[in-house]
Amino acid sequence: MSAYTSVFAASETDAIQKRLQSIIPTDASQALITETAVAGLYQVQVGMTVVYMSKDGKILVNGNMIDLDAGKNLTKDALATARKTALDGIDASSLIVFPAKGGQDKAKHTITVFTDIDCPYCEKLHKEVPALNAAGVNVRYIAYPRAGMGSPSYFKAVSVWCAKDPLKAMDNAMAGMKPENKQCKNPVNQHLKYAEEFEVNGTPNIVLENGELLPGYVPAKKLIAILNTP
């Protein structure tokens, strides 16, 4: 939450909540409504969606709020906070992790990547995992076969996650080798739900440890520089 927002008592935002009930009745109760630096304008966050509404619930603004003096995109910061919270709720044991040099516990940074084995840019990013690991970065994979459940990409992901050595299976799959067909209790369906929660619509999508989302392929050198920028 930004320094410009504070949670208000429900009575202050009754009109907004009432309007939300008419717009998104299923999710309205989950909305986080906070004051902004603009008098009478409130930030409304539902999952990974952030919009702004007037106190009377009559006006909705969909766009970025930017603090020009501080040079900060307050909407982007709010979304990063939401993603960070969602990251903390992910079952880390369900991920395939390529650890930083020296081990996961010695890592300087951790990135979480929504990946599709049949995505060329995912393959390109995977080739740079050794460079990321050498720079002290843990690379955690979440399966996101974009073709959906029951697709060839889906079953490739299941086979990789069910392999005796998932890291080696991922390396081989990303090198174009068809994984040996495997079935087991696996997290791929849950991972698809994570993708929906994060509103991911492409691969690779890279989530930094602070919740910032980098859509698409980012070269290792540039990614390391981003991670090391205070």
Residue pairs with C-beta under 8 A, 6 or more apart in sequence:
1 7
1 34
1 78
1 81
2 72
2 74
2 77
2 78
4 36
4 37
4 67
4 74
5 34
5 35
5 36
5 43
5 78
6 34
6 35
7 32
7 33
7 34
8 33
8 34
8 35
8 42
10 17
12 55
13 33
13 42
13 55
15 55
15 56
15 57
16 33
16 42
16 44
16 53
16 55
16 57
17 28
17 31
17 33
18 57
19 53
19 57
19 58
20 27
20 28
20 31
20 44
20 46
20 57
21 28
24 31
24 46
27 46
27 47
28 46
30 46
30 47
31 44
31 45
31 46
32 43
32 44
32 45
32 46
33 42
33 43
33 44
33 45
34 42
34 43
34 45
35 42
35 43
36 42
36 43
36 52
36 65
36 74
37 67
38 65
40 54
40 55
41 52
41 53
41 54
41 55
41 61
42 52
42 53
42 54
42 55
43 50
43 51
43 52
43 65
43 74
43 78
44 50
44 51
44 52
44 53
45 78
45 82
47 82
47 197
47 199
48 79
48 82
48 83
48 86
48 197
48 198
48 199
49 199
50 75
50 78
50 79
50 82
51 60
51 61
51 62
52 60
52 61
52 62
52 63
52 65
53 59
53 60
53 61
63 75
64 73
64 74
64 75
64 76
65 73
65 74
65 75
66 72
66 73
66 74
66 75
67 74
76 212
79 211
79 213
80 210
80 211
80 212
80 213
81 211
82 211
83 198
83 207
83 211
83 212
83 213
84 209
84 210
84 211
85 211
86 194
86 197
86 198
86 211
87 112
87 207
87 209
87 211
90 112
90 142
90 194
91 187
91 190
92 140
94 187
94 190
94 191
95 112
95 140
95 141
95 142
96 140
96 141
96 160
96 161
96 166
96 167
96 170
97 104
97 138
97 139
97 140
97 141
98 129
98 132
98 133
98 138
98 139
98 140
98 141
98 167
99 107
99 133
99 138
100 106
100 107
100 108
100 109
100 132
100 133
100 135
100 136
100 137
100 138
101 133
101 134
101 136
102 136
104 110
104 138
106 136
107 136
107 137
107 138
108 135
108 136
108 137
108 227
108 228
109 136
109 137
109 138
109 208
109 209
109 227
109 228
110 137
110 138
110 140
110 209
111 132
111 137
111 138
111 139
111 140
111 206
111 207
111 208
111 209
111 223
111 227
112 140
112 141
112 142
112 206
112 207
113 122
113 125
113 139
113 140
113 141
113 142
113 204
113 205
113 206
113 207
114 142
114 144
114 194
114 195
114 198
114 200
114 203
114 204
114 205
114 206
114 207
115 122
115 125
115 126
115 141
115 142
115 143
115 144
115 203
115 204
116 122
116 143
116 144
116 145
116 146
116 153
116 157
116 203
116 204
117 145
117 153
117 156
117 157
117 160
117 170
117 173
117 174
117 179
118 145
118 147
118 152
118 153
118 156
119 146
119 203
119 204
121 203
121 204
121 216
121 217
122 174
122 203
122 204
122 217
123 174
123 175
123 176
124 217
125 204
125 206
125 217
125 218
126 170
126 171
126 174
127 174
128 219
128 220
129 139
131 220
131 221
131 224
132 139
132 220
132 223
132 224
133 139
135 220
135 224
137 223
137 224
137 227
141 170
142 191
142 194
142 195
143 157
143 160
143 161
143 187
143 188
143 191
143 192
144 191
144 192
144 195
144 200
144 203
144 205
145 151
145 153
145 154
145 156
145 157
145 188
145 192
146 153
146 202
146 203
147 153
147 154
148 154
148 192
149 189
149 192
154 188
155 181
156 173
156 178
156 179
157 188
157 191
158 182
158 183
158 184
158 186
158 188
159 169
159 173
159 179
159 180
159 181
159 182
160 166
160 169
160 170
160 173
160 179
161 184
161 186
161 187
161 188
162 182
162 183
162 184
162 186
163 169
163 179
163 180
163 182
169 179
169 180
172 179
173 179
198 205
198 207
198 213
202 215
202 216
204 216
204 217
205 213
205 214
205 215
205 216
206 213
206 214
206 215
206 218
206 223
207 213
207 214
208 214
208 226
208 227
214 223
214 226
218 226
